[in-house]
Amino acid sequence: MRYTPNNGGPQTPIASDFQLRACEYSDASGVTSWNCGVGSFYPGNWIKFDNVNLSTGYNAFAVSYASTQSGSFDIRLGSPNGRIIGTVNYEPTAGWANYQWNGTPSLDASAQGVHDIYIVSRAGSANLREFWFKNE
């Protein structure tokens, strides 16, 4: 476990980063899945991960994705219309099979505890492979 100083006082533990693989979703709407990736991620489509432990809170989020167009998606709690804890805006990659990393450095770290997480497409289209909740 990593630690961060607390103004010269005792150190505060930082939650370890953790990964969600796109194909390990528990429920979805409108997407396709293959080789542990998710495609057909168009506006309004979503994937759900049950009981994600956000422990002490995470402040950043990264995604491995491929796309031929710009787009965005929200990270939401509890439902496809639930509270937004982050938004990822992405640019085109070199093609549908050319994955790169992108994310948001401003994930709402106040979303602590265990939650169902929904990744909900807002614009564009993408193939998704992995997600990382991080502390930076």
The first five atom37 places (N, CA, C, CB, O) and aatype in JSON, in Angstrom:
{
  "aatype": [12, 1, 18, 16, 14, 2, 2, 7, 7, 14, 5, 16, 14, 9, 0, 15, 3, 13, 5, 10, 1, 0, 4, 6, 18, 15, 3, 0, 15, 7, 19, 16, 15, 17, 2, 4, 7, 19, 7, 15, 13, 18, 14, 7, 2, 17, 9, 11, 13, 3, 2, 19, 2, 10, 15, 16, 7, 18, 2, 0, 13, 0, 19, 15, 18, 0, 15, 16, 5, 15, 7, 15, 13, 3, 9, 1, 10, 7, 15, 14, 2, 7, 1, 9, 9, 7, 16, 19, 2, 18, 6, 14, 16, 0, 7, 17, 0, 2, 18, 5, 17, 2, 7, 16, 14, 15, 10, 3, 0, 15, 0, 5, 7, 19, 8, 3, 9, 18, 9, 19, 15, 1, 0, 7, 15, 0, 2, 10, 1, 6, 13, 17, 13, 11, 2, 6],
  "atom_mask": [
    [1, 1, 1, 1, 1],
    [1, 1, 1, 1, 1],
    [1, 1, 1, 1, 1],
    [1, 1, 1, 1, 1],
    [1, 1, 1, 1, 1],
    [1, 1, 1, 1, 1],
    [1, 1, 1, 1, 1],
    [1, 1, 1, 0, 1],
    [1, 1, 1, 0, 1],
    [1, 1, 1, 1, 1],
    [1, 1, 1, 1, 1],
    [1, 1, 1, 1, 1],
    [1, 1, 1, 1, 1],
    [1, 1, 1, 1, 1],
    [1, 1, 1, 1, 1],
    [1, 1, 1, 1, 1],
    [1, 1, 1, 1, 1],
    [1, 1, 1, 1, 1],
    [1, 1, 1, 1, 1],
    [1, 1, 1, 1, 1],
    [1, 1, 1, 1, 1],
    [1, 1, 1, 1, 1],
    [1, 1, 1, 1, 1],
    [1, 1, 1, 1, 1],
    [1, 1, 1, 1, 1],
    [1, 1, 1, 1, 1],
    [1, 1, 1, 1, 1],
    [1, 1, 1, 1, 1],
    [1, 1, 1, 1, 1],
    [1, 1, 1, 0, 1],
    [1, 1, 1, 1, 1],
    [1, 1, 1, 1, 1],
    [1, 1, 1, 1, 1],
    [1, 1, 1, 1, 1],
    [1, 1, 1, 1, 1],
    [1, 1, 1, 1, 1],
    [1, 1, 1, 0, 1],
    [1, 1, 1, 1, 1],
    [1, 1, 1, 0, 1],
    [1, 1, 1, 1, 1],
    [1, 1, 1, 1, 1],
    [1, 1, 1, 1, 1],
    [1, 1, 1, 1, 1],
    [1, 1, 1, 0, 1],
    [1, 1, 1, 1, 1],
    [1, 1, 1, 1, 1],
    [1, 1, 1, 1, 1],
    [1, 1, 1, 1, 1],
    [1, 1, 1, 1, 1],
    [1, 1, 1, 1, 1],
    [1, 1, 1, 1, 1],
    [1, 1, 1, 1, 1],
    [1, 1, 1, 1, 1],
    [1, 1, 1, 1, 1],
    [1, 1, 1, 1, 1],
    [1, 1, 1, 1, 1],
    [1, 1, 1, 0, 1],
    [1, 1, 1, 1, 1],
    [1, 1, 1, 1, 1],
    [1, 1, 1, 1, 1],
    [1, 1, 1, 1, 1],
    [1, 1, 1, 1, 1],
    [1, 1, 1, 1, 1],
    [1, 1, 1, 1, 1],
    [1, 1, 1, 1, 1],
    [1, 1, 1, 1, 1],
    [1, 1, 1, 1, 1],
    [1, 1, 1, 1, 1],
    [1, 1, 1, 1, 1],
    [1, 1, 1, 1, 1],
    [1, 1, 1, 0, 1],
    [1, 1, 1, 1, 1],
    [1, 1, 1, 1, 1],
    [1, 1, 1, 1, 1],
    [1, 1, 1, 1, 1],
    [1, 1, 1, 1, 1],
    [1, 1, 1, 1, 1],
    [1, 1, 1, 0, 1],
    [1, 1, 1, 1, 1],
    [1, 1, 1, 1, 1],
    [1, 1, 1, 1, 1],
    [1, 1, 1, 0, 1],
    [1, 1, 1, 1, 1],
    [1, 1, 1, 1, 1],
    [1, 1, 1, 1, 1],
    [1, 1, 1, 0, 1],
    [1, 1, 1, 1, 1],
    [1, 1, 1, 1, 1],
    [1, 1, 1, 1, 1],
    [1, 1, 1, 1, 1],
    [1, 1, 1, 1, 1],
    [1, 1, 1, 1, 1],
    [1, 1, 1, 1, 1],
    [1, 1, 1, 1, 1],
    [1, 1, 1, 0, 1],
    [1, 1, 1, 1, 1],
    [1, 1, 1, 1, 1],
    [1, 1, 1, 1, 1],
    [1, 1, 1, 1, 1],
    [1, 1, 1, 1, 1],
    [1, 1, 1, 1, 1],
    [1, 1, 1, 1, 1],
    [1, 1, 1, 0, 1],
    [1, 1, 1, 1, 1],
    [1, 1, 1, 1, 1],
    [1, 1, 1, 1, 1],
    [1, 1, 1, 1, 1],
    [1, 1, 1, 1, 1],
    [1, 1, 1, 1, 1],
    [1, 1, 1, 1, 1],
    [1, 1, 1, 1, 1],
    [1, 1, 1, 1, 1],
    [1, 1, 1, 0, 1],
    [1, 1, 1, 1, 1],
    [1, 1, 1, 1, 1],
    [1, 1, 1, 1, 1],
    [1, 1, 1, 1, 1],
    [1, 1, 1, 1, 1],
    [1, 1, 1, 1, 1],
    [1, 1, 1, 1, 1],
    [1, 1, 1, 1, 1],
    [1, 1, 1, 1, 1],
    [1, 1, 1, 1, 1],
    [1, 1, 1, 0, 1],
    [1, 1, 1, 1, 1],
    [1, 1, 1, 1, 1],
    [1, 1, 1, 1, 1],
    [1, 1, 1, 1, 1],
    [1, 1, 1, 1, 1],
    [1, 1, 1, 1, 1],
    [1, 1, 1, 1, 1],
    [1, 1, 1, 1, 1],
    [1, 1, 1, 1, 1],
    [1, 1, 1, 1, 1],
    [1, 1, 1, 1, 1],
    [1, 1, 1, 1, 1]
  ],
  "atom_positions": [
    [[0.84, -1.17, 0.0], [0.0, 0.0, 0.0], [0.88, 1.23, 0.0], [-0.96, 0.0, 1.21], [1.9, 1.27, 0.69]],
    [[0.49, 2.24, -0.77], [1.21, 3.5, -0.81], [0.64, 4.44, 0.25], [1.13, 4.16, -2.21], [-0.48, 4.25, 0.73]],
    [[1.43, 5.45, 0.61], [1.01, 6.4, 1.63], [1.26, 7.82, 1.16], [1.72, 6.15, 2.96], [2.13, 8.06, 0.32]],
    [[0.51, 8.73, 1.71], [0.72, 10.14, 1.44], [0.89, 10.87, 2.77], [-0.46, 10.74, 0.63], [0.18, 10.55, 3.73]],
    [[1.8, 11.83, 2.86], [1.99, 12.55, 4.12], [0.74, 13.36, 4.48], [3.21, 13.47, 4.03], [0.0, 13.81, 3.61]],
    [[0.53, 13.53, 5.76], [-0.61, 14.29, 6.25], [-0.1, 15.5, 7.02], [-1.52, 13.4, 7.15], [-0.18, 15.52, 8.25]],
    [[0.42, 16.51, 6.3], [0.92, 17.75, 6.9], [1.88, 17.49, 8.06], [-0.23, 18.59, 7.37], [1.75, 18.11, 9.12]],
    [[2.83, 16.6, 7.86], [3.81, 16.32, 8.9], [3.32, 15.35, 9.95], [0.0, 0.0, 0.0], [4.12, 14.9, 10.78]],
    [[2.04, 15.01, 9.96], [1.49, 14.06, 10.92], [1.62, 12.65, 10.39], [0.0, 0.0, 0.0], [2.45, 12.38, 9.53]],
    [[0.79, 11.74, 10.91], [0.85, 10.36, 10.44], [0.5, 10.27, 8.95], [-0.08, 9.47, 11.26], [-0.27, 11.07, 8.43]],
    [[1.06, 9.28, 8.31], [0.77, 9.1, 6.9], [-0.61, 8.46, 6.71], [1.86, 8.24, 6.24], [-1.05, 7.65, 7.53]],
    [[-1.27, 8.85, 5.61], [-2.59, 8.33, 5.29], [-2.44, 7.32, 4.16], [-3.57, 9.48, 4.9], [-1.81, 7.63, 3.15]],
    [[-3.01, 6.1, 4.3], [-2.88, 5.13, 3.21], [-3.64, 5.58, 1.97], [-3.38, 3.77, 3.67], [-4.72, 6.17, 2.06]],
    [[-3.07, 5.28, 0.81], [-3.72, 5.53, -0.47], [-4.15, 4.18, -1.02], [-2.77, 6.3, -1.48], [-3.37, 3.24, -1.05]],
    [[-5.4, 4.09, -1.45], [-5.9, 2.83, -2.0], [-5.09, 2.42, -3.22], [-7.39, 2.95, -2.36], [-4.7, 3.26, -4.03]],
    [[-4.83, 1.14, -3.34], [-4.11, 0.62, -4.5], [-4.96, 0.78, -5.75], [-3.73, -0.86, -4.28], [-6.18, 0.67, -5.71]],
    [[-4.29, 1.04, -6.87], [-4.98, 1.1, -8.15], [-5.57, -0.27, -8.44], [-4.01, 1.56, -9.29], [-5.04, -1.29, -8.01]],
    [[-6.69, -0.3, -9.19], [-7.21, -1.59, -9.58], [-7.82, -1.53, -10.97], [-8.24, -2.08, -8.58], [-8.22, -0.48, -11.45]],
    [[-7.87, -2.69, -11.6], [-8.27, -2.84, -12.99], [-9.63, -3.53, -13.09], [-7.22, -3.62, -13.77], [-9.95, -4.43, -12.32]],
    [[-10.42, -3.08, -14.07], [-11.62, -3.8, -14.51], [-11.43, -4.11, -15.98], [-12.94, -2.96, -14.25], [-11.13, -3.21, -16.77]],
    [[-11.59, -5.36, -16.37], [-11.53, -5.71, -17.78], [-12.92, -5.54, -18.38], [-11.0, -7.17, -17.99], [-13.9, -5.99, -17.79]],
    [[-13.0, -4.91, -19.54], [-14.28, -4.56, -20.14], [-15.19, -5.77, -20.3], [-14.06, -3.9, -21.48], [-16.4, -5.65, -20.1]],
    [[-14.64, -6.92, -20.67], [-15.47, -8.1, -20.92], [-16.03, -8.73, -19.65], [-14.67, -9.13, -21.67], [-16.87, -9.62, -19.73]],
    [[-15.59, -8.28, -18.49], [-16.06, -8.85, -17.23], [-17.25, -8.09, -16.65], [-14.94, -8.88, -16.23], [-17.52, -8.18, -15.46]],
    [[-17.95, -7.33, -17.5], [-19.12, -6.61, -17.03], [-20.2, -7.59, -16.58], [-19.66, -5.68, -18.14], [-20.22, -8.74, -17.01]],
    [[-21.1, -7.12, -15.7], [-22.17, -7.98, -15.19], [-23.47, -7.78, -15.95], [-22.39, -7.71, -13.71], [-24.33, -8.66, -15.94]],
    [[-23.63, -6.64, -16.6], [-24.83, -6.35, -17.38], [-24.44, -5.29, -18.4], [-26.03, -5.86, -16.46], [-23.44, -4.58, -18.23]],
    [[-25.23, -5.18, -19.47], [-24.9, -4.23, -20.53], [-26.14, -3.91, -21.34], [-23.78, -4.79, -21.44], [-27.14, -4.63, -21.29]],
    [[-26.05, -2.83, -22.08], [-27.11, -2.47, -23.02], [-26.47, -2.01, -24.33], [-28.02, -1.35, -22.43], [-25.73, -1.03, -24.36]],
    [[-26.76, -2.75, -25.41], [-26.37, -2.35, -26.75], [-24.96, -2.64, -27.19], [0.0, 0.0, 0.0], [-24.6, -2.3, -28.32]],
    [[-24.13, -3.27, -26.37], [-22.74, -3.5, -26.74], [-22.53, -4.93, -27.23], [-21.81, -3.22, -25.55], [-23.38, -5.8, -27.04]],
    [[-21.39, -5.16, -27.88], [-20.95, -6.51, -28.23], [-19.66, -6.79, -27.47], [-20.74, -6.65, -29.78], [-18.96, -5.87, -27.06]],
    [[-19.35, -8.07, -27.29], [-18.14, -8.44, -26.55], [-17.39, -9.51, -27.32], [-18.48, -8.93, -25.13], [-18.0, -10.44, -27.84]],
    [[-16.06, -9.39, -27.38], [-15.2, -10.38, -28.01], [-13.78, -10.22, -27.49], [-15.23, -10.24, -29.56], [-13.37, -9.11, -27.15]],
    [[-13.04, -11.31, -27.41], [-11.64, -11.31, -26.97], [-11.4, -10.39, -25.77], [-10.74, -10.88, -28.11], [-10.39, -9.68, -25.71]],
    [[-12.31, -10.41, -24.84], [-12.27, -9.59, -23.63], [-12.25, -8.09, -23.91], [-11.07, -9.97, -22.8], [-11.65, -7.32, -23.16]],
    [[-12.9, -7.7, -24.98], [-13.12, -6.28, -25.28], [-14.6, -6.04, -25.46], [0.0, 0.0, 0.0], [-15.39, -6.98, -25.54]],
    [[-14.98, -4.78, -25.52], [-16.37, -4.39, -25.74], [-16.42, -3.44, -26.92], [-16.99, -3.72, -24.47], [-15.62, -2.51, -27.0]],
    [[-17.35, -3.68, -27.83], [-17.52, -2.81, -28.99], [-18.97, -2.36, -29.1], [0.0, 0.0, 0.0], [-19.78, -2.61, -28.21]],
    [[-19.27, -1.68, -30.2], [-20.61, -1.09, -30.41], [-20.97, -0.16, -29.25], [-21.68, -2.2, -30.55], [-22.12, -0.1, -28.82]],
    [[-19.96, 0.56, -28.76], [-20.17, 1.46, -27.63], [-20.59, 2.82, -28.18], [-18.87, 1.58, -26.75], [-19.8, 3.75, -28.3]],
    [[-21.88, 2.9, -28.51], [-22.48, 4.1, -29.11], [-23.24, 4.89, -28.05], [-23.44, 3.72, -30.27], [-23.5, 4.36, -26.97]],
    [[-23.6, 6.16, -28.33], [-24.33, 6.97, -27.35], [-25.55, 6.25, -26.79], [-24.76, 8.29, -27.99], [-26.38, 5.71, -27.53]],
    [[-25.64, 6.25, -25.48], [-26.74, 5.6, -24.77], [-26.43, 4.17, -24.36], [0.0, 0.0, 0.0], [-27.08, 3.65, -23.45]],
    [[-25.46, 3.53, -24.99], [-25.08, 2.16, -24.6], [-24.26, 2.22, -23.32], [-24.28, 1.45, -25.74], [-23.6, 3.23, -23.04]],
    [[-24.3, 1.14, -22.55], [-23.57, 1.12, -21.28], [-23.16, -0.3, -20.91], [-24.42, 1.72, -20.17], [-23.68, -1.28, -21.41]],
    [[-22.17, -0.35, -19.99], [-21.79, -1.6, -19.33], [-21.79, -1.35, -17.83], [-20.4, -2.11, -19.83], [-21.52, -0.24, -17.37]],
    [[-22.08, -2.4, -17.07], [-22.2, -2.31, -15.62], [-21.24, -3.27, -14.95], [-23.65, -2.6, -15.17], [-21.05, -4.4, -15.4]],
    [[-20.63, -2.82, -13.86], [-19.81, -3.66, -13.0], [-20.43, -3.63, -11.61], [-18.31, -3.17, -12.98], [-20.61, -2.57, -11.03]],
    [[-20.76, -4.82, -11.08], [-21.39, -4.93, -9.77], [-20.38, -4.76, -8.64], [-22.09, -6.28, -9.64], [-19.24, -5.2, -8.72]],
    [[-20.85, -4.12, -7.58], [-20.14, -4.09, -6.29], [-18.66, -3.75, -6.4], [-20.29, -5.4, -5.61], [-17.81, -4.5, -5.92]],
    [[-18.36, -2.63, -7.04], [-16.98, -2.18, -7.16], [-16.59, -1.47, -5.87], [-16.79, -1.24, -8.41], [-17.27, -0.54, -5.44]],
    [[-15.51, -1.91, -5.27], [-15.05, -1.34, -4.0], [-14.15, -0.13, -4.3], [-14.29, -2.4, -3.15], [-13.0, -0.29, -4.69]],
    [[-14.7, 1.05, -4.1], [-13.93, 2.28, -4.3], [-13.17, 2.65, -3.04], [-14.85, 3.43, -4.71], [-12.59, 3.73, -2.96]],
    [[-13.17, 1.77, -2.06], [-12.45, 1.86, -0.8], [-12.32, 3.3, -0.3], [-11.09, 1.25, -0.94], [-13.33, 3.92, 0.03]],
    [[-11.14, 3.83, -0.25], [-10.94, 5.17, 0.32], [-11.1, 6.28, -0.71], [-9.57, 5.26, 0.95], [-10.82, 7.44, -0.42]],
    [[-11.55, 5.93, -1.91], [-11.75, 6.94, -2.94], [-10.61, 6.96, -3.94], [0.0, 0.0, 0.0], [-9.45, 6.83, -3.56]],
    [[-10.94, 7.11, -5.21], [-9.95, 7.19, -6.28], [-10.11, 8.53, -6.96], [-10.11, 6.02, -7.3], [-11.23, 9.04, -7.08]],
    [[-8.99, 9.13, -7.41], [-9.06, 10.47, -7.98], [-8.75, 10.5, -9.47], [-8.11, 11.38, -7.25], [-8.75, 11.58, -10.07]],
    [[-8.48, 9.35, -10.08], [-8.19, 9.32, -11.52], [-8.72, 8.02, -12.11], [-6.65, 9.46, -11.78], [-8.94, 7.04, -11.4]],
    [[-8.92, 8.03, -13.42], [-9.49, 6.89, -14.12], [-8.85, 6.83, -15.49], [-11.04, 7.0, -14.23], [-8.7, 7.86, -16.16]],
    [[-8.45, 5.63, -15.92], [-7.84, 5.46, -17.25], [-8.58, 4.36, -18.0], [-6.33, 5.12, -17.12], [-9.13, 3.44, -17.4]],
    [[-8.58, 4.47, -19.32], [-9.24, 3.48, -20.18], [-8.35, 3.16, -21.37], [-10.62, 4.0, -20.66], [-7.71, 4.04, -21.94]],
    [[-8.31, 1.88, -21.74], [-7.67, 1.44, -22.97], [-8.79, 1.34, -24.01], [-6.9, 0.06, -22.79], [-9.75, 0.59, -23.83]],
    [[-8.65, 2.1, -25.11], [-9.74, 2.19, -26.09], [-9.17, 2.31, -27.5], [-10.66, 3.38, -25.78], [-8.0, 2.64, -27.69]],
    [[-10.03, 2.04, -28.49], [-9.72, 2.28, -29.89], [-10.95, 2.9, -30.54], [-9.29, 0.95, -30.63], [-12.08, 2.51, -30.23]],
    [[-10.73, 3.86, -31.44], [-11.86, 4.53, -32.09], [-11.38, 5.26, -33.34], [-12.54, 5.52, -31.11], [-10.21, 5.65, -33.44]],
    [[-12.29, 5.45, -34.28], [-11.97, 6.23, -35.47], [-12.55, 7.64, -35.37], [-12.49, 5.54, -36.73], [-12.47, 8.41, -36.32]],
    [[-13.14, 7.97, -34.22], [-13.76, 9.28, -34.03], [-13.63, 9.75, -32.59], [-15.23, 9.24, -34.44], [-13.36, 8.95, -31.69]],
    [[-13.82, 11.02, -32.37], [-13.83, 11.57, -31.02], [-15.13, 11.16, -30.33], [-13.69, 13.12, -31.04], [-16.13, 10.88, -30.98]],
    [[-15.09, 11.13, -29.01], [-16.29, 10.79, -28.25], [-16.09, 11.02, -26.78], [0.0, 0.0, 0.0], [-15.09, 11.6, -26.36]],
    [[-17.06, 10.56, -25.99], [-16.97, 10.68, -24.54], [-17.88, 9.66, -23.88], [-17.34, 12.11, -24.09], [-18.83, 9.16, -24.47]],
    [[-17.54, 9.37, -22.62], [-18.43, 8.54, -21.79], [-18.33, 8.98, -20.35], [-18.08, 7.04, -21.93], [-17.34, 9.58, -19.93]],
    [[-19.39, 8.66, -19.59], [-19.46, 8.98, -18.17], [-19.2, 7.74, -17.34], [-20.83, 9.59, -17.82], [-19.49, 6.63, -17.76]],
    [[-18.66, 7.95, -16.15], [-18.57, 6.92, -15.12], [-19.64, 7.3, -14.11], [-17.1, 6.81, -14.47], [-19.58, 8.37, -13.51]],
    [[-20.62, 6.41, -13.92], [-21.78, 6.72, -13.07], [-21.96, 5.69, -11.96], [-23.06, 6.79, -13.92], [-21.54, 4.54, -12.09]],
    [[-22.59, 6.12, -10.88], [-22.87, 5.24, -9.75], [-24.33, 4.8, -9.75], [-22.53, 5.95, -8.43], [-25.23, 5.63, -9.93]],
    [[-24.57, 3.51, -9.55], [-25.9, 3.0, -9.25], [-26.84, 2.73, -10.39], [0.0, 0.0, 0.0], [-27.68, 1.84, -10.29]],
    [[-26.73, 3.47, -11.5], [-27.62, 3.25, -12.64], [-27.07, 4.01, -13.84], [-29.09, 3.72, -12.31], [-26.17, 4.85, -13.68]],
    [[-27.59, 3.73, -15.05], [-27.12, 4.47, -16.23], [-27.41, 5.97, -16.15], [-27.76, 3.9, -17.47], [-26.81, 6.76, -16.88]],
    [[-28.32, 6.35, -15.26], [-28.64, 7.77, -15.06], [-28.17, 8.27, -13.71], [-30.13, 8.01, -15.21], [-28.55, 9.37, -13.29]],
    [[-27.35, 7.48, -13.01], [-26.9, 7.83, -11.67], [-25.89, 8.97, -11.65], [0.0, 0.0, 0.0], [-25.57, 9.56, -12.67]],
    [[-25.42, 9.25, -10.45], [-24.46, 10.33, -10.22], [-23.2, 10.13, -11.05], [-24.1, 10.41, -8.74], [-22.61, 9.04, -11.06]],
    [[-22.78, 11.17, -11.75], [-21.56, 11.15, -12.55], [-20.37, 11.42, -11.63], [-21.62, 12.19, -13.73], [-20.33, 12.44, -10.93]],
    [[-19.39, 10.49, -11.64], [-18.18, 10.72, -10.85], [-16.98, 11.03, -11.75], [-17.87, 9.49, -9.97], [-15.9, 11.33, -11.25]],
    [[-17.18, 10.96, -13.05], [-16.12, 11.32, -13.98], [-16.6, 11.21, -15.42], [0.0, 0.0, 0.0], [-17.53, 10.47, -15.72]],
    [[-15.95, 11.95, -16.3], [-16.23, 11.91, -17.73], [-14.9, 11.78, -18.46], [-17.02, 13.17, -18.2], [-13.94, 12.49, -18.16]],
    [[-14.87, 10.88, -19.43], [-13.68, 10.71, -20.27], [-14.01, 11.2, -21.66], [-13.21, 9.22, -20.3], [-14.96, 10.72, -22.29]],
    [[-13.23, 12.16, -22.15], [-13.31, 12.63, -23.53], [-12.14, 12.01, -24.27], [-13.3, 14.21, -23.62], [-11.0, 12.1, -23.81]],
    [[-12.4, 11.39, -25.42], [-11.32, 10.72, -26.14], [-11.25, 11.19, -27.58], [-11.51, 9.21, -26.09], [-12.23, 11.65, -28.17]],
    [[-10.05, 11.05, -28.14], [-9.76, 11.41, -29.53], [-9.65, 10.13, -30.35], [-8.45, 12.27, -29.64], [-9.51, 9.04, -29.79]],
    [[-9.71, 10.23, -31.67], [-9.54, 9.04, -32.51], [-8.16, 8.43, -32.33], [-9.78, 9.39, -33.99], [-7.17, 9.13, -32.08]],
    [[-8.1, 7.11, -32.44], [-6.82, 6.41, -32.5], [-6.56, 6.1, -33.97], [-6.84, 5.08, -31.61], [-7.28, 6.59, -34.84]],
    [[-5.56, 5.33, -34.26], [-5.21, 5.03, -35.66], [-6.1, 3.95, -36.28], [-3.76, 4.6, -35.73], [-5.81, 3.49, -37.38]],
    [[-7.16, 3.54, -35.6], [-8.08, 2.54, -36.14], [-8.73, 1.73, -35.04], [0.0, 0.0, 0.0], [-8.39, 1.87, -33.87]],
    [[-9.68, 0.89, -35.44], [-10.47, 0.12, -34.47], [-9.65, -0.89, -33.69], [-11.58, -0.59, -35.18], [-10.09, -1.32, -32.62]],
    [[-8.51, -1.29, -34.17], [-7.67, -2.26, -33.47], [-6.44, -1.62, -32.83], [-7.24, -3.35, -34.43], [-5.62, -2.32, -32.24]],
    [[-6.3, -0.32, -32.93], [-5.14, 0.4, -32.37], [-5.54, 1.05, -31.05], [-4.61, 1.48, -33.37], [-6.09, 2.15, -31.02]],
    [[-5.26, 0.34, -29.98], [-5.67, 0.8, -28.65], [-4.65, 1.78, -28.08], [-5.84, -0.4, -27.7], [-3.44, 1.66, -28.32]],
    [[-5.14, 2.74, -27.32], [-4.29, 3.65, -26.58], [-4.97, 3.96, -25.26], [-4.01, 4.95, -27.38], [-6.14, 3.62, -25.05]],
    [[-4.23, 4.61, -24.36], [-4.76, 4.96, -23.04], [-5.2, 6.41, -23.01], [-3.71, 4.69, -21.93], [-4.55, 7.28, -23.59]],
    [[-6.29, 6.66, -22.33], [-6.79, 8.0, -22.09], [-7.54, 7.92, -20.76], [-7.72, 8.51, -23.27], [-7.69, 6.84, -20.19]],
    [[-8.01, 9.05, -20.27], [-8.77, 9.01, -19.03], [-9.11, 10.37, -18.53], [0.0, 0.0, 0.0], [-9.06, 11.36, -19.25]],
    [[-9.46, 10.41, -17.25], [-9.75, 11.66, -16.59], [-8.92, 11.76, -15.33], [-11.26, 11.79, -16.28], [-8.94, 10.84, -14.5]],
    [[-8.19, 12.86, -15.16], [-7.43, 13.04, -13.93], [-8.28, 13.63, -12.81], [-6.22, 13.92, -14.19], [-7.76, 13.96, -11.75]],
    [[-9.58, 13.76, -13.04], [-10.43, 14.42, -12.04], [-11.64, 13.57, -11.68], [-10.89, 15.79, -12.55], [-12.78, 14.05, -11.73]],
    [[-11.4, 12.32, -11.33], [-12.47, 11.45, -10.84], [-12.88, 11.93, -9.45], [-12.01, 9.96, -10.81], [-12.03, 12.29, -8.64]],
    [[-14.17, 11.94, -9.17], [-14.7, 12.41, -7.89], [-14.33, 11.42, -6.78], [-16.23, 12.59, -7.96], [-14.96, 10.37, -6.64]],
    [[-13.31, 11.75, -6.01], [-12.8, 10.85, -4.97], [-13.74, 10.74, -3.77], [-11.44, 11.34, -4.5], [-13.5, 9.92, -2.89]],
    [[-14.81, 11.55, -3.73], [-15.76, 11.43, -2.62], [-16.67, 10.21, -2.79], [-16.6, 12.69, -2.52], [-17.41, 9.87, -1.86]],
    [[-16.63, 9.56, -3.95], [-17.44, 8.36, -4.19], [-16.73, 7.16, -3.56], [-17.67, 8.12, -5.73], [-16.07, 6.39, -4.26]],
    [[-16.87, 7.03, -2.26], [-16.19, 5.96, -1.54], [-17.17, 4.85, -1.21], [-15.54, 6.5, -0.25], [-18.39, 5.05, -1.25]],
    [[-16.64, 3.68, -0.9], [-17.48, 2.54, -0.56], [-17.7, 1.63, -1.75], [0.0, 0.0, 0.0], [-17.0, 1.73, -2.76]],
    [[-18.68, 0.74, -1.63], [-18.99, -0.24, -2.67], [-20.18, 0.25, -3.48], [-19.28, -1.63, -2.04], [-21.23, 0.58, -2.94]],
    [[-20.0, 0.27, -4.81], [-21.03, 0.78, -5.72], [-21.1, -0.07, -6.98], [-20.76, 2.25, -6.08], [-20.12, -0.7, -7.38]],
    [[-22.29, -0.09, -7.6], [-22.39, -0.58, -8.97], [-21.93, 0.57, -9.85], [-23.86, -1.05, -9.33], [-22.4, 1.7, -9.71]],
    [[-21.0, 0.28, -10.77], [-20.42, 1.3, -11.66], [-20.96, 1.08, -13.07], [-18.86, 1.24, -11.64], [-20.96, -0.05, -13.57]],
    [[-21.42, 2.15, -13.69], [-21.88, 2.12, -15.07], [-20.96, 3.0, -15.91], [-23.36, 2.6, -15.18], [-20.68, 4.15, -15.56]],
    [[-20.5, 2.45, -17.03], [-19.75, 3.21, -18.03], [-20.75, 3.47, -19.15], [-18.45, 2.42, -18.54], [-21.2, 2.54, -19.81]],
    [[-21.11, 4.75, -19.36], [-22.22, 5.11, -20.25], [-21.7, 6.01, -21.38], [-23.35, 5.83, -19.46], [-21.16, 7.09, -21.13]],
    [[-21.88, 5.56, -22.62], [-21.44, 6.34, -23.78], [-22.3, 7.59, -23.95], [-21.48, 5.48, -25.05], [-23.52, 7.54, -23.85]],
    [[-21.63, 8.72, -24.2], [-22.33, 9.98, -24.46], [-22.24, 10.4, -25.91], [-21.75, 11.08, -23.58], [-23.21, 10.92, -26.47]],
    [[-21.08, 10.16, -26.54], [-20.87, 10.61, -27.92], [-19.82, 9.72, -28.56], [-20.43, 12.1, -27.97], [-18.99, 9.12, -27.88]],
    [[-19.87, 9.62, -29.89], [-18.86, 8.86, -30.62], [-19.12, 7.37, -30.56], [0.0, 0.0, 0.0], [-20.24, 6.93, -30.29]],
    [[-18.07, 6.62, -30.81], [-18.12, 5.16, -30.75], [-16.72, 4.66, -30.45], [-18.66, 4.55, -32.09], [-15.74, 5.24, -30.9]],
    [[-16.63, 3.58, -29.67], [-15.32, 3.08, -29.29], [-15.35, 1.59, -29.02], [-14.81, 3.82, -28.06], [-16.4, 1.02, -28.75]],
    [[-14.19, 0.97, -29.1], [-13.93, -0.36, -28.57], [-13.21, -0.14, -27.25], [-13.09, -1.26, -29.57], [-12.29, 0.67, -27.18]],
    [[-13.61, -0.84, -26.21], [-13.02, -0.68, -24.88], [-12.38, -1.99, -24.45], [-14.07, -0.22, -23.85], [-12.9, -3.06, -24.74]],
    [[-11.24, -1.88, -23.75], [-10.55, -3.1, -23.32], [-10.37, -3.16, -21.81], [-9.2, -3.19, -24.0], [-10.73, -4.17, -21.2]],
    [[-9.84, -2.11, -21.19], [-9.55, -2.12, -19.75], [-9.85, -0.76, -19.14], [-8.07, -2.51, -19.5], [-9.84, 0.27, -19.82]],
    [[-10.13, -0.79, -17.84], [-10.32, 0.43, -17.06], [-9.46, 0.32, -15.81], [-11.83, 0.65, -16.7], [-9.31, -0.76, -15.24]],
    [[-8.89, 1.45, -15.38], [-8.11, 1.49, -14.14], [-8.64, 2.62, -13.27], [-6.59, 1.67, -14.42], [-8.75, 3.76, -13.72]],
    [[-8.98, 2.3, -12.03], [-9.25, 3.32, -11.02], [-7.91, 3.56, -10.34], [-10.38, 2.87, -9.99], [-7.24, 2.61, -9.94]],
    [[-7.53, 4.84, -10.21], [-6.17, 5.17, -9.77], [-6.16, 6.27, -8.72], [-5.31, 5.58, -10.96], [-7.11, 7.04, -8.58]],
    [[-5.06, 6.31, -8.01], [-4.75, 7.43, -7.12], [-3.46, 8.04, -7.63], [-4.61, 6.97, -5.62], [-2.42, 7.38, -7.7]],
    [[-3.54, 9.31, -7.99], [-2.35, 10.01, -8.51], [-2.07, 11.23, -7.68], [-2.55, 10.41, -9.99], [-1.11, 11.96, -7.96]]
  ]
}
